Amino acid sequence: MLTQTGTRSDIRDGMTQVPLEFGWQTNGAGFQYSNWYGFGLVNAEAAVKLAKKYKAGTLKASLKLSNFQSAFPAIETLAYGRVTKLGNISINKLETIDQFQLRLTRPICSGSVGFFVKSPSGVISNLSTPYNIYYKSNISDVIDYGLGSYAFHGEKSTGSWEVFAVSGDKGASESNVSALTPLKVEYRIIPKIYS
């Protein structure tokens, strides 16, 4: 069972201590981001200036969301009580990121397992923390369970992304990830469409 807080370097396969909060991080685009506070306070002066320049109909953007893509082969084992590196996602398409999303399907203790993503720039975002609101909720099988993070906003998408499951225990659920019921992990990048 994860009972102690670790450091950033503990987000690797097999570790039993991890930080659940990373504080303020500067992402690969130079923006400071916190999992608790997002990008911080709004610059009210800049927002008012931008609003004064706006004319109806001048901002046109169409966002065509790409389909989720398989991140890596289905996960057949998950080590409860430790960090499990689920795999790497290699992205070759160059896009500027607005949001990074994961989608999970199959048996998973959604309340006791958290999911962390590390970008090619080294920024780590906890898309969900272990022991969250669903802990001991008896939710043990999810279909198209979506998680997302804006921590990578403005970064370029190319490179190797790492995905980790950070698990406490099985909670109240008895679900097991196995060869018969593997965990399917998919991802997609929501591109930045405005400047």
C-alpha positions as CSV (number, residue, x, y, z in Angstrom):
1,M,0.0,0.0,0.0
2,L,1.3,3.5,-0.8
3,T,1.6,5.2,2.5
4,Q,4.5,7.7,2.1
5,T,5.1,10.6,-0.1
6,G,7.9,10.4,-2.6
7,T,9.6,12.7,-5.1
8,R,9.3,13.4,-8.8
9,S,12.0,10.8,-9.4
10,D,9.8,8.1,-7.8
11,I,7.4,8.2,-10.7
12,R,8.9,5.0,-12.3
13,D,8.0,1.4,-12.5
14,G,7.9,-0.5,-9.2
15,M,8.2,2.4,-6.8
16,T,6.1,2.3,-3.6
17,Q,6.3,6.1,-2.8
18,V,5.1,8.9,-5.0
19,P,4.2,12.5,-4.6
20,L,0.5,13.2,-5.3
21,E,1.1,16.9,-5.9
22,F,4.0,18.4,-7.8
23,G,3.5,22.1,-7.0
24,W,4.1,24.6,-9.7
25,Q,5.9,23.2,-12.8
26,T,7.0,25.1,-15.9
27,N,5.9,23.1,-18.9
28,G,7.7,22.8,-22.2
29,A,6.0,25.9,-23.6
30,G,7.2,28.1,-20.6
31,F,3.9,28.2,-18.8
32,Q,3.7,27.6,-15.1
33,Y,1.0,25.1,-14.1
34,S,-0.3,23.5,-10.9
35,N,-2.6,20.5,-10.7
36,W,-4.5,22.4,-8.0
37,Y,-4.5,25.9,-9.4
38,G,-4.2,25.4,-13.2
39,F,-2.4,28.3,-14.7
40,G,-3.1,30.6,-11.7
41,L,-5.0,33.9,-11.6
42,V,-6.4,35.4,-14.8
43,N,-4.6,38.6,-16.0
44,A,-7.6,40.8,-15.8
45,E,-6.0,43.7,-17.6
46,A,-5.0,41.5,-20.6
47,A,-8.5,39.9,-20.6
48,V,-10.2,43.3,-20.7
49,K,-7.9,44.5,-23.5
50,L,-8.6,41.4,-25.5
51,A,-12.4,41.8,-24.9
52,K,-12.3,45.4,-26.2
53,K,-10.7,44.2,-29.4
54,Y,-13.3,41.5,-30.0
55,K,-15.8,42.1,-32.8
56,A,-18.7,39.7,-33.3
57,G,-17.9,37.0,-35.8
58,T,-14.2,37.6,-35.9
59,L,-13.2,34.6,-33.8
60,K,-13.8,31.5,-35.9
61,A,-12.4,28.2,-35.0
62,S,-13.4,24.7,-35.8
63,L,-12.2,21.9,-33.7
64,K,-12.4,18.5,-35.2
65,L,-11.5,16.1,-32.5
66,S,-9.4,13.2,-33.5
67,N,-10.4,9.7,-32.5
68,F,-8.8,8.1,-29.5
69,Q,-5.9,6.0,-30.5
70,S,-4.6,2.8,-28.8
71,A,-1.7,3.9,-26.6
72,F,0.0,0.5,-26.3
73,P,-1.0,-3.2,-26.0
74,A,-3.7,-4.0,-23.5
75,I,-2.5,-4.1,-19.9
76,E,-2.8,-7.6,-18.5
77,T,-1.2,-7.0,-15.1
78,L,-1.4,-4.2,-12.6
79,A,0.7,-4.1,-9.4
80,Y,-1.5,-2.8,-6.7
81,G,0.5,-0.9,-4.0
82,R,3.1,0.5,-6.4
83,V,3.7,2.5,-9.5
84,T,3.3,0.5,-12.8
85,K,4.6,2.0,-16.0
86,L,1.9,1.2,-18.5
87,G,4.0,2.2,-21.5
88,N,5.3,4.9,-23.8
89,I,3.3,6.7,-26.4
90,S,5.5,7.8,-29.4
91,I,3.9,10.8,-31.2
92,N,5.4,11.9,-34.5
93,K,2.6,14.4,-35.5
94,L,3.7,17.9,-34.6
95,E,0.8,19.8,-33.0
96,T,0.7,22.4,-30.3
97,I,-1.2,21.0,-27.4
98,D,-4.2,22.4,-25.6
99,Q,-5.2,19.2,-23.7
100,F,-3.9,15.6,-23.4
101,Q,-6.5,12.9,-22.8
102,L,-6.6,9.3,-21.8
103,R,-9.5,6.9,-22.0
104,L,-9.7,3.7,-20.1
105,T,-11.9,0.6,-20.6
106,R,-12.2,-2.6,-18.5
107,P,-11.8,-3.6,-14.9
108,I,-10.0,-1.0,-12.8
109,C,-10.5,0.2,-9.3
110,S,-11.1,3.7,-10.4
111,G,-11.0,5.1,-6.8
112,S,-7.7,3.5,-5.7
113,V,-5.7,3.8,-9.0
114,G,-4.5,7.1,-10.3
115,F,-3.0,7.8,-13.7
116,F,0.0,10.0,-14.3
117,V,1.4,11.2,-17.6
118,K,5.0,12.5,-18.3
119,S,5.5,14.6,-21.4
120,P,8.7,14.6,-23.5
121,S,9.7,17.9,-21.7
122,G,9.6,16.1,-18.3
123,V,6.4,17.7,-17.0
124,I,4.3,15.2,-14.9
125,S,0.6,15.6,-14.6
126,N,-1.6,13.5,-12.3
127,L,-4.8,13.0,-14.4
128,S,-6.3,11.3,-11.4
129,T,-5.0,10.6,-8.0
130,P,-5.3,7.3,-6.1
131,Y,-7.7,7.3,-3.2
132,N,-10.0,9.7,-5.0
133,I,-13.8,10.3,-4.7
134,Y,-14.6,6.9,-6.2
135,Y,-12.6,5.0,-3.5
136,K,-14.7,2.2,-2.1
137,S,-17.5,3.0,-4.4
138,N,-17.6,-0.5,-5.9
139,I,-16.9,0.9,-9.3
140,S,-14.8,-1.9,-10.7
141,D,-15.4,-1.8,-14.5
142,V,-15.3,1.3,-16.6
143,I,-16.1,1.8,-20.2
144,D,-14.6,4.9,-22.0
145,Y,-13.6,6.5,-18.7
146,G,-12.0,9.8,-19.8
147,L,-9.2,11.7,-18.0
148,G,-7.6,14.9,-19.2
149,S,-4.9,17.5,-18.4
150,Y,-4.1,21.0,-19.5
151,A,-0.7,20.8,-17.9
152,F,0.9,20.4,-21.3
153,H,-0.8,23.4,-22.9
154,G,1.4,25.1,-25.5
155,E,3.9,22.2,-25.6
156,K,4.7,20.4,-28.9
157,S,3.2,16.9,-29.1
158,T,6.2,15.1,-30.7
159,G,8.3,12.8,-28.7
160,S,7.9,9.9,-26.2
161,W,5.1,10.3,-23.5
162,E,5.1,8.0,-20.5
163,V,1.9,6.7,-18.8
164,F,1.9,5.3,-15.2
165,A,-0.7,3.8,-13.0
166,V,-0.2,4.8,-9.4
167,S,-2.1,2.4,-7.1
168,G,-2.9,2.2,-3.5
169,D,-4.9,-1.0,-3.0
170,K,-7.9,-2.6,-4.5
171,G,-10.3,-0.7,-2.4
172,A,-13.7,-2.4,-2.0
173,S,-13.5,-3.8,-5.5
174,E,-12.3,-7.3,-6.3
175,S,-11.7,-6.6,-10.0
176,N,-8.5,-7.8,-11.6
177,V,-6.7,-6.7,-14.7
178,S,-5.8,-10.0,-16.4
179,A,-5.2,-11.6,-19.8
180,L,-8.9,-12.4,-19.9
181,T,-10.0,-8.9,-18.9
182,P,-7.1,-6.5,-19.9
183,L,-7.2,-2.8,-19.4
184,K,-7.4,-0.9,-22.6
185,V,-5.7,2.6,-22.6
186,E,-6.2,5.1,-25.4
187,Y,-5.1,8.7,-25.9
188,R,-5.6,11.8,-27.9
189,I,-4.2,15.2,-28.2
190,I,-6.6,18.2,-28.3
191,P,-4.7,20.7,-30.4
192,K,-4.5,24.4,-29.6
193,I,-6.6,26.2,-32.2
194,Y,-6.3,29.8,-31.1
195,S,-3.4,32.1,-30.2
